[in-house]
Amino acid sequence: MEIKNLSTRMLSKIAKSDEHGENSPYFDGWKAYDSDPFDPIRNPNGVIQMGLAENQLCFDLVQEWIERNPEASICSHEGLHAFKNIALFQDYHGLPHFRNAVARFMAKMRGGRVSFDPDRIVMGGGATGANEMLMFCLADPGDAFLIPSPYYPAFDRDLRWRTGVKLIPINCQSSNNFKITKEALEESYQNAKVKVKGLILSNPSNPLGTILDKETFKTLIEFINDKKIHLVCDEIYAATVFGGANYTSVSEIIQEMECDRNLIHIVYSLSKDMGFPGFRVGIIYSYNDNVVNCARKMSSFGLVSSQTQHFLASMLSDDDFMDKYLLESSRRLASRHSKFTNGLDKVGISCLASNAGLFCWMDLRHLLKEETFEGELGLWRVVINDVKLNVSPGSSFHCQEPGWFRVCFANMDDETMEIALRRIRKFVGTNEQENARVKMAKPWRKNLRLSFSSITYDHETRVSSPVIMSSPRSPLVRAHT
């Protein structure tokens, strides 16, 4: 014991702290899946992974393109001539044809309504690395950023862990579909006890799957312009919009109104839109020259490999293929979303209306045995351990209302999705029978009243949950999910 304590004392503060964020039901669910993964043949009763926001619906299109374009790979006979140049040292600005291709792709996703300067594109190790790098550029330890809740759980890791930056939630309510109000924004800003350096937005939203409307966007930009604080827009789900919805990027809004562009920064990656989280392609696009210069220096700690840049530059520059891919991806996401939400609706489970992302914000409030966060975690444990589905409880997303869950639908095939729906139907049926039995046995029982006015979530709040499964592999080292 003494040796272990001595070993711990010899470590840095970062190494000893638990600020990494792994003590969360969000990641406990991943561990449960890792320990007992579903497989239709080898483990049909295993846990189905519905906590991972991966886009696996269009891999067939990508594979067909690879077969038609062998020269894109330096490991093929057709592409071998480029091997030496790609294998040698590359400047951390990145390959020019890669930055050009990314800039064109980002413009294409926005319908050509805005253009991007390749010289403002800075690479990072996935959106995780890009987000952290941007925090290092914009804030000092102890400074804070406002962020609408519910928000992506691993932002606590990406934005805070090594930077020392704090996150202050902006409370959004289900009564208005979790929209950001000017009043809630101002309240969070005024109540902050530390220096507020900026506002962070996820658009489309993770976990809500919604997109910001122009009027709300303009209000937010007016706010940051008035307060002279930064606006960081995480747009990694920009091309996952479906159902005919019109997505608006911050880059379009600032063309329509007066604002200080030095305050505007975009984080992007190819992990969600293209389904390439393993390639670790993160992008910072800033309108601030000083931020671009600083981030480029920092990017040497998390570069994208030249081989990856070379391959993706070829694919992203193929306009015919990318047009087809984006159109078909949107169609398949809409179809999968419709099938999944319709399946939930048949058993009385509704979801927040959404038109983007790889997930749904599922409302299970009516299934809670008690309308508290403890009740939410109790329901989540049943879903993980008995129903064998890894869905993520809203409390891990800093949601202020118990009973909401994020459930991912694009990381599996149709057959697996149907199995998941069958499990949900069986669970809901069993739960309704149990509730009816309890009601008959205890007709005097009154409904519990929901009260969470005294519950607040800031960057230090923990929602306790027992570790379901131990696993030597940390899910936190994985892609931006």
Phi and psi in degrees as a GROMACS rama.xvg file:
@    title "Ramachandran Plot"
@    xaxis  label "Phi"
@    yaxis  label "Psi"
@TYPE xy
-61.8121  -40.0265  GLU-2
-63.4276  -41.6128  ILE-3
-64.7562  -43.347  LYS-4
-63.7095  -40.1763  ASN-5
-63.7707  -41.9821  LEU-6
-61.2202  -40.0088  SER-7
-67.2391  -42.6095  THR-8
-62.5536  -24.8092  ARG-9
-78.1681  -6.51318  MET-10
-88.5446  168.221  LEU-11
-75.319  167.216  SER-12
-62.5789  -38.3399  LYS-13
-64.5516  -43.0438  ILE-14
-65.5047  -32.8175  ALA-15
-85.5565  -19.1927  LYS-16
-79.1842  162.406  SER-17
-108.104  21.9703  ASP-18
-73.0912  -3.98888  GLU-19
-61.2013  -26.0431  HIS-20
96.8199  6.14347  GLY-21
-73.3305  -16.8134  GLU-22
-81.6247  73.0685  ASN-23
-150.465  144.901  SER-24
-58.0176  -29.0762  PRO-25
-56.6525  -45.754  TYR-26
-86.819  -24.1001  PHE-27
-61.6483  -36.7436  ASP-28
-62.5766  -38.0652  GLY-29
-63.6289  -39.7425  TRP-30
-65.348  -38.0495  LYS-31
-62.2901  -40.636  ALA-32
-67.2241  -45.6798  TYR-33
-58.4665  -33.2585  ASP-34
-81.4856  -19.9377  SER-35
-149.362  60.0301  ASP-36
-71.4932  137.901  PRO-37
-65.0702  138.392  PHE-38
-145.668  128.746  ASP-39
-60.6347  -23.8863  PRO-40
-105.051  -54.7374  ILE-41
-81.3576  -28.2013  ARG-42
-149.908  68.8919  ASN-43
-67.5996  -15.416  PRO-44
-102.004  12.191  ASN-45
-76.7138  176.878  GLY-46
-76.306  129.497  VAL-47
-87.6867  129.365  ILE-48
-80.041  104.165  GLN-49
-121.541  21.4684  MET-50
-111.007  4.86964  GLY-51
-111.691  117.045  LEU-52
-85.1795  75.8665  ALA-53
-111.81  146.769  GLU-54
-105.644  98.8941  ASN-55
-110.457  17.3673  GLN-56
-84.9731  -13.683  LEU-57
-128.25  23.868  CYS-58
-62.6989  -29.4594  PHE-59
-62.316  -36.2426  ASP-60
-66.7879  -41.688  LEU-61
-65.3888  -43.8732  VAL-62
-63.4959  -37.1227  GLN-63
-64.111  -39.7987  GLU-64
-64.7858  -41.7086  TRP-65
-60.9066  -41.7062  ILE-66
-64.0526  -34.1926  GLU-67
-82.264  -14.6378  ARG-68
-131.16  62.2224  ASN-69
-63.4146  -22.9687  PRO-70
-68.1595  -14.2223  GLU-71
-69.3827  -20.7793  ALA-72
-102.845  132.796  SER-73
-76.2634  -4.54809  ILE-74
-96.8257  5.98535  CYS-75
-106.778  162.013  SER-76
-60.2799  -40.2457  HIS-77
-70.0687  -26.669  GLU-78
-105.471  4.73014  GLY-79
-62.0593  -26.8442  LEU-80
-63.0124  -23.6352  HIS-81
-91.3548  -2.50223  ALA-82
-58.6764  -49.5056  PHE-83
-60.9502  -46.5131  LYS-84
-63.8332  -40.2674  ASN-85
-74.0178  -32.942  ILE-86
-73.8662  -26.1694  ALA-87
-77.5944  171.074  LEU-88
-59.0635  137.061  PHE-89
-120.108  142.254  GLN-90
-61.5422  146.771  ASP-91
-74.7774  3.72162  TYR-92
-67.5946  -24.9899  HIS-93
98.0331  160.132  GLY-94
-63.393  130.363  LEU-95
-55.6363  -41.2773  PRO-96
-71.6604  -22.4754  HIS-97
-72.5618  -46.8508  PHE-98
-63.9012  -37.6935  ARG-99
-63.573  -42.8596  ASN-100
-66.036  -41.0743  ALA-101
-64.0079  -43.0844  VAL-102
-60.7484  -41.9021  ALA-103
-67.568  -39.3347  ARG-104
-66.1967  -42.6453  PHE-105
-61.6734  -36.9148  MET-106
-69.9995  -39.4432  ALA-107
-60.9928  -42.0848  LYS-108
-61.8402  -25.0847  MET-109
-100.744  24.0451  ARG-110
66.8796  19.5297  GLY-111
71.1506  13.0345  GLY-112
-79.878  -9.36302  ARG-113
-149.066  152.613  VAL-114
-116.807  158.299  SER-115
-125.534  141.17  PHE-116
-86.6387  117.851  ASP-117
-56.6279  -27.9235  PRO-118
-73.8428  -9.60902  ASP-119
-98.4083  0.455946  ARG-120
-87.8452  123.903  ILE-121
-121.032  134.848  VAL-122
-88.3786  149.256  MET-123
-143.093  168.491  GLY-124
-77.4655  81.1409  GLY-125
72.9378  176.48  GLY-126
-64.2399  -27.7453  ALA-127
-57.7712  -52.237  THR-128
-66.9967  -38.1957  GLY-129
-65.1783  -43.3161  ALA-130
-61.963  -45.8312  ASN-131
-64.8854  -42.093  GLU-132
-59.738  -39.7464  MET-133
-66.638  -37.9215  LEU-134
-62.5651  -41.3663  MET-135
-60.5379  -33.2715  PHE-136
-76.2646  -32.6926  CYS-137
-100.608  -23.0932  LEU-138
-140.302  157.405  ALA-139
-101.929  160.148  ASP-140
-54.4892  132.853  PRO-141
97.9831  -21.5926  GLY-142
-70.4218  161.478  ASP-143
-129.414  156.244  ALA-144
-124.466  138.064  PHE-145
-79.2243  145.784  LEU-146
-151.353  127.57  ILE-147
-64.1289  137.883  PRO-148
-107.023  145.868  SER-149
-75.9219  149.447  PRO-150
-138.005  161.116  TYR-151
-51.377  122.131  TYR-152
-57.0613  -38.0414  PRO-153
-77.3972  0.0028624  ALA-154
-60.5159  -29.694  PHE-155
-60.8326  -33.9916  ASP-156
-80.2527  -53.7162  ARG-157
-61.9561  -41.3643  ASP-158
-97.153  -23.0541  LEU-159
-113.341  -41.2057  ARG-160
-53.3452  -53.3738  TRP-161
-96.3814  -18.0811  ARG-162
-86.1892  -25.3676  THR-163
79.2516  8.68196  GLY-164
-76.919  147.084  VAL-165
-102.944  153.454  LYS-166
-117.673  129.97  LEU-167
-115.15  112.633  ILE-168
-67.8632  143.519  PRO-169
-100.28  118.584  ILE-170
-73.767  116.472  ASN-171
-113.164  142.948  CYS-172
-115.14  150.725  GLN-173
-68.9291  -20.9242  SER-174
-61.9774  -24.5625  SER-175
-123.344  31.6986  ASN-176
61.6093  34.3617  ASN-177
61.3287  28.3481  PHE-178
-74.505  150.179  LYS-179
-80.8765  123.766  ILE-180
-103.624  152.582  THR-181
-63.1355  -35.3178  LYS-182
-65.3122  -44.5819  GLU-183
-66.8273  -37.228  ALA-184
-62.8922  -47.8006  LEU-185
-65.8648  -38.3151  GLU-186
-62.1663  -45.6456  GLU-187
-63.2264  -38.6551  SER-188
-66.2074  -45.9303  TYR-189
-69.7568  -31.1349  GLN-190
-84.9827  -7.35907  ASN-191
-65.1921  133.035  ALA-192
-99.126  8.14695  LYS-193
-131.216  173.572  VAL-194
-71.3844  123.113  LYS-195
-91.3955  119.749  VAL-196
-98.5652  -15.6601  LYS-197
-179.807  -178.177  GLY-198
-123.84  134.604  LEU-199
-112.416  129.207  ILE-200
-122.74  142.69  LEU-201
-110.569  111.327  SER-202
-137.61  110.852  ASN-203
-60.2974  156.537  PRO-204
-77.4445  135.811  SER-205
-112.645  107.828  ASN-206
-111.418  2.59546  PRO-207
-75.5021  -28.181  LEU-208
73.2089  22.5157  GLY-209
-109.841  163.512  THR-210
-119.53  149.45  ILE-211
-73.9608  135.415  LEU-212
-82.1365  160.735  ASP-213
-61.9284  -40.8139  LYS-214
-64.3579  -43.0266  GLU-215
-62.9546  -41.937  THR-216
-59.5361  -45.7076  PHE-217
-63.9225  -37.6714  LYS-218
-62.592  -41.3328  THR-219
-66.92  -40.5036  LEU-220
-69.0158  -37.8629  ILE-221
-60.5863  -38.7864  GLU-222
-63.7485  -51.3905  PHE-223
-68.2668  -31.0552  ILE-224
-68.1419  -40.6718  ASN-225
-67.7885  -40.8823  ASP-226
-82.8218  -11.2263  LYS-227
57.7229  51.5315  LYS-228
-124.114  164.322  ILE-229
-79.2138  156.299  HIS-230
-123.311  116.507  LEU-231
-107.708  118.419  VAL-232
-107.784  113.087  CYS-233
-84.618  109.598  ASP-234
-115.409  34.8285  GLU-235
-71.8643  -12.9729  ILE-236
-105.147  20.5588  TYR-237
-58.6067  -34.9743  ALA-238
-99.3669  16.7495  ALA-239
-100.817  12.5476  THR-240
-73.3861  139.021  VAL-241
-142.369  176.852  PHE-242
71.5756  22.8252  GLY-243
79.1515  7.40902  GLY-244
-69.6407  148.292  ALA-245
-101.031  110.533  ASN-246
-84.4631  137.676  TYR-247
-121.505  122.769  THR-248
-87.575  155.702  SER-249
-60.2079  -28.362  VAL-250
-64.0611  -28.2546  SER-251
-78.9001  -41.4327  GLU-252
-61.3144  -41.5774  ILE-253
-72.6683  -8.46375  ILE-254
-81.1713  -18.349  GLN-255
-101.91  -6.19201  GLU-256
-146.103  159.576  MET-257
-78.7517  129.945  GLU-258
-163.581  164.809  CYS-259
-82.6968  104.89  ASP-260
-67.3943  -18.4626  ARG-261
-64.0382  -13.7122  ASN-262
-94.1135  -2.17114  LEU-263
-105.661  129.65  ILE-264
-142.105  141.891  HIS-265
-119.684  137.291  ILE-266
-110.72  133.281  VAL-267
-141.09  163.17  TYR-268
-158.366  173.156  SER-269
-103.055  11.2413  LEU-270
-68.641  -36.8871  SER-271
-100.66  -50.416  LYS-272
-63.3317  -38.8461  ASP-273
-103.938  -11.0613  MET-274
74.4738  34.9298  GLY-275
-117.356  51.9613  PHE-276
-63.5469  -28.2599  PRO-277
-70.3157  -17.0562  GLY-278
-79.8292  -14.9347  PHE-279
54.6489  51.4801  ARG-280
-102.281  105.134  VAL-281
-113.885  148.007  GLY-282
-132.84  133.716  ILE-283
-107.118  129.769  ILE-284
-124.869  109.976  TYR-285
-117.931  144.929  SER-286
-90.0487  4.91224  TYR-287
-105.098  117.366  ASN-288
-59.1471  -40.652  ASP-289
-65.9567  -38.06  ASN-290
-66.4878  -41.7998  VAL-291
-60.1056  -45.7347  VAL-292
-65.5036  -42.202  ASN-293
-67.8236  -44.5849  CYS-294
-63.2329  -36.471  ALA-295
-64.2815  -37.5006  ARG-296
-64.5889  -42.8629  LYS-297
-69.528  -24.2423  MET-298
-64.8043  -16.5811  SER-299
-62.8779  -16.8631  SER-300
-87.3582  -6.50383  PHE-301
-154.002  51.9059  GLY-302
-73.1375  154.882  LEU-303
-86.1441  135.015  VAL-304
-59.5176  146.969  SER-305
-62.1805  -34.068  SER-306
-62.4876  -42.7059  GLN-307
-65.2149  -44.6125  THR-308
-58.2996  -45.0914  GLN-309
-61.3547  -46.1545  HIS-310
-64.346  -47.9256  PHE-311
-69.4007  -32.4347  LEU-312
-59.3492  -40.08  ALA-313
-64.9387  -45.3175  SER-314
-67.3457  -48.6065  MET-315
-66.7511  -23.2492  LEU-316
-83.3685  -8.27933  SER-317
-84.2937  91.4547  ASP-318
-61.4622  -40.4543  ASP-319
-62.1713  -44.9049  ASP-320
-65.6892  -45.0856  PHE-321
-65.2055  -37.4715  MET-322
-60.477  -45.3047  ASP-323
-65.3496  -43.3584  LYS-324
-62.094  -49.9211  TYR-325
-62.8759  -39.4476  LEU-326
-65.9646  -45.9454  LEU-327
-71.2163  -36.1982  GLU-328
-62.0887  -44.1504  SER-329
-62.1243  -41.4133  SER-330
-64.5609  -44.6301  ARG-331
-68.5001  -37.3709  ARG-332
-64.4476  -41.7421  LEU-333
-62.038  -42.9605  ALA-334
-64.5676  -45.8232  SER-335
-65.5649  -43.3512  ARG-336
-58.7874  -44.3598  HIS-337
-63.9997  -46.4967  SER-338
-62.1292  -42.0282  LYS-339
-70.6033  -47.9283  PHE-340
-67.5525  -34.6934  THR-341
-64.2997  -38.8991  ASN-342
-62.9587  -40.0271  GLY-343
-67.7305  -40.0257  LEU-344
-61.4152  -33.1695  ASP-345
-64.7783  -21.4642  LYS-346
-110.075  19.6905  VAL-347
80.6622  18.8887  GLY-348
-105.595  121.756  ILE-349
-103.869  161.758  SER-350
-128.755  154.597  CYS-351
-59.4737  133.447  LEU-352
-58.3153  125.87  ALA-353
-143.635  160.948  SER-354
-146.513  29.1454  ASN-355
-162.053  166.319  ALA-356
88.1551  -175.481  GLY-357
-118.879  24.9489  LEU-358
-156.799  169.301  PHE-359
-124.032  151.358  CYS-360
-99.2856  97.3887  TRP-361
-90.615  132.936  MET-362
-97.3515  106.729  ASP-363
-113.863  23.961  LEU-364
-60.4525  -33.192  ARG-365
-72.756  -11.1426  HIS-366
-96.7366  -3.69402  LEU-367
-70.9323  135.641  LEU-368
-75.4531  -28.4368  LYS-369
-143.201  140.304  GLU-370
-84.7804  64.6437  GLU-371
-138.35  170.842  THR-372
-69.194  -29.1944  PHE-373
-65.6551  -39.1449  GLU-374
-64.5003  -37.103  GLY-375
-62.9495  -45.462  GLU-376
-66.7335  -33.3825  LEU-377
-63.6247  -43.5733  GLY-378
-64.3616  -41.6974  LEU-379
-61.4922  -39.8829  TRP-380
-63.9395  -38.0238  ARG-381
-64.318  -44.0335  VAL-382
-63.3734  -39.9595  VAL-383
-70.047  -51.7839  ILE-384
-82.1981  -35.5254  ASN-385
-103.331  -48.3646  ASP-386
-76.6046  -22.9226  VAL-387
62.7587  49.5011  LYS-388
-126.731  130.059  LEU-389
-90.6615  93.8002  ASN-390
-110.95  160.565  VAL-391
-109.894  125.999  SER-392
-70.109  146.287  PRO-393
-61.6043  -29.4399  GLY-394
-61.8842  -29.8317  SER-395
-72.3512  -15.31  SER-396
-97.7468  11.4915  PHE-397
63.2762  29.2941  HIS-398
-68.9517  140.04  CYS-399
-87.0782  -4.00759  GLN-400
-123.521  122.949  GLU-401
-69.7024  146.286  PRO-402
112.319  -3.25071  GLY-403
-97.5137  144.511  TRP-404
-137.828  141.874  PHE-405
-92.7023  131.148  ARG-406
-130.41  125.697  VAL-407
-92.7754  141.716  CYS-408
-126.66  -2.40508  PHE-409
-107.114  6.4805  ALA-410
-105.374  22.8967  ASN-411
-148.82  166.533  MET-412
-85.3697  173.379  ASP-413
-60.9096  -39.6992  ASP-414
-63.631  -42.5315  GLU-415
-65.6402  -39.3266  THR-416
-60.9575  -41.2051  MET-417
-65.0828  -37.4143  GLU-418
-63.6243  -42.0034  ILE-419
-60.9112  -43.2102  ALA-420
-64.7796  -37.7445  LEU-421
-63.5426  -40.7152  ARG-422
-62.9969  -40.4581  ARG-423
-65.2731  -42.8561  ILE-424
-60.2753  -43.293  ARG-425
-64.1354  -42.6094  LYS-426
-64.2902  -46.2408  PHE-427
-62.8085  -41.365  VAL-428
-61.4876  -44.7167  GLY-429
-63.7049  -41.6995  THR-430
-63.8983  -40.6548  ASN-431
-65.2334  -39.4528  GLU-432
-63.4376  -41.6528  GLN-433
-65.7775  -42.4847  GLU-434
-62.7835  -39.7676  ASN-435
-65.0004  -39.7234  ALA-436
-64.4805  -44.2296  ARG-437
-63.7377  -40.0585  VAL-438
-63.1901  -40.0979  LYS-439
-70.1284  -35.7092  MET-440
-74.8306  -31.356  ALA-441
-130.665  71.2045  LYS-442
-66.3959  -16.2531  PRO-443
-81.6166  -9.61686  TRP-444
-68.0385  127.02  ARG-445
-91.3324  155.813  LYS-446
-68.2588  138.958  ASN-447
-71.93  143.746  LEU-448
-95.9516  136.49  ARG-449
-81.0705  128.57  LEU-450
-143.264  115.634  SER-451
-134.071  20.5967  PHE-452
-63.9248  -26.2092  SER-453
-92.2625  -1.32573  SER-454
-96.7191  121.961  ILE-455
-126.041  152.876  THR-456
-122.478  123.405  TYR-457
-126.255  -168.445  ASP-458
-67.5819  -15.0647  HIS-459
-101.139  -8.83083  GLU-460
-69.848  138.42  THR-461
-117.832  135.114  ARG-462
-97.7357  107.958  VAL-463
-71.4878  141.733  SER-464
-154.517  140.965  SER-465
-67.6667  145.78  PRO-466
-68.4437  118.473  VAL-467
-73.8786  -48.4618  ILE-468
-135.637  144.467  MET-469
-91.7306  142.52  SER-470
-149.064  132.459  SER-471
-70.5363  -15.6754  PRO-472
-97.5823  120.693  ARG-473
-82.9744  127.661  SER-474
-70.9699  -12.4205  PRO-475
-75.1661  -11.1324  LEU-476
-87.6393  1.70323  VAL-477
-85.1231  -172.174  ARG-478
-69.7091  166.488  ALA-479
-63.8174  110.208  HIS-480
